[in-house]
């Protein structure tokens, strides 16, 4: 899971979880699209979350919603996003 602020994972939408540590404004300024983010989810085999959990705007307690493996893959996606989306 992506951690935010004081090392707590908040009920944030899926988009925020995937782009962390970037903001939506930074993503837009970098010219990144939803399709780019879907590619990141594909790399960690999580693109199905968009359909299963209600799309990018789905807000959930991701610690409860995601399985242990999904949490690990979201963390990998965050690290990949951090290094690749610049």
ABEGO torsion letter per residue (X at the ends): XBBBEAGBBBBBBAAAAAAOABBAAAAAAAGBBAAAAAAAAAAAGAAAAAAAAGEAABBBBAAAABBAAAAAAAAAAAAAAAAABX
